[in-house]
Amino acid sequence: MGELVRRTTVDRIAQPTLNRPDAYNALDLPTARELSATLLPLATDAAVHGVVITGTGKAFSAGGDIRRAMAVRIPAPSRPDSAAVSTNEPLDAV
């Protein structure tokens, strides 16, 4: 396990804990990957009978990490001018 998701198991219940309290445990790509890597093996672990996901700090999880997502610049796909869609046309005309 890494620093972003911690895992304990007590009485056959696995408890992955999101560990980004400064961001209210918001999910960014590294945290989502680590959570996935934590959860996938639990699906086939016969010793685990349940899973409870928790979060450190004040919040379970704020959802997606918008601040991190906004920091990533993804270039718009390039398309020929003939494929451009005018925003002045009604949606059903597109």
C-alpha positions in Angstrom: 0.0 0.0 0.0 1.1 3.5 -0.6 0.6 6.8 1.3 -2.6 7.8 -0.5 -4.6 4.8 0.5 -4.0 2.8 3.7 -5.5 -0.6 4.4 -6.3 -2.5 7.5 -8.3 -5.7 7.9 -10.1 -6.6 11.1 -12.5 -9.6 11.6 -12.5 -10.3 7.8 -13.5 -6.7 7.0 -11.0 -4.8 4.8 -10.9 -1.1 5.4 -9.1 1.0 2.7 -8.7 4.6 4.0 -8.3 7.5 1.7 -5.4 9.5 3.1 -5.5 13.0 1.6 -7.1 15.0 4.5 -5.7 18.3 3.3 -7.7 17.9 0.1 -10.7 16.3 1.9 -9.7 13.0 0.3 -10.6 14.2 -3.1 -9.8 11.7 -5.8 -7.0 12.6 -8.2 -5.4 10.2 -10.7 -2.7 8.8 -8.3 -5.2 8.3 -5.5 -7.7 6.6 -7.9 -5.0 4.3 -9.2 -3.9 3.4 -5.7 -7.5 2.8 -4.5 -8.1 0.6 -7.5 -4.8 -1.4 -6.8 -6.0 -1.8 -3.2 -9.6 -2.9 -4.1 -8.9 -5.3 -7.0 -7.2 -8.0 -5.0 -9.9 -7.9 -2.3 -12.5 -9.2 -4.9 -10.8 -12.6 -4.9 -9.5 -12.7 -1.3 -11.4 -15.5 0.4 -10.3 -14.2 3.8 -12.1 -10.9 3.2 -15.9 -10.9 3.6 -16.6 -7.2 3.4 -15.0 -3.8 2.5 -15.6 -0.4 4.1 -13.9 2.5 2.5 -13.2 5.4 4.8 -11.3 8.7 4.8 -9.0 10.5 7.1 -9.8 13.9 8.5 -13.1 15.7 8.3 -14.5 14.2 5.1 -14.9 10.8 3.6 -14.2 12.2 0.1 -15.0 15.4 -1.6 -15.2 13.5 -4.9 -13.0 14.4 -7.9 -10.1 16.7 -7.3 -11.1 19.7 -9.4 -7.9 21.7 -8.5 -5.7 18.9 -9.8 -7.9 18.4 -12.9 -7.8 22.1 -13.7 -4.0 22.1 -13.4 -3.7 19.6 -16.2 -3.9 21.1 -19.7 -5.2 18.8 -22.3 -5.0 20.2 -25.8 -8.3 20.3 -27.7 -8.4 17.7 -30.5 -7.7 19.3 -33.9 -10.3 18.9 -36.6 -10.6 20.3 -40.1 -12.5 23.6 -40.3 -15.2 21.8 -42.3 -16.0 19.7 -39.2 -16.3 22.7 -36.9 -19.7 23.2 -35.3 -21.1 26.6 -34.8 -22.4 27.3 -31.3 -25.1 29.5 -32.8 -27.0 26.6 -34.3 -29.7 24.7 -32.3 -28.4 21.4 -30.9 -30.8 19.4 -33.1 -29.5 21.0 -36.2 -25.9 19.8 -35.5 
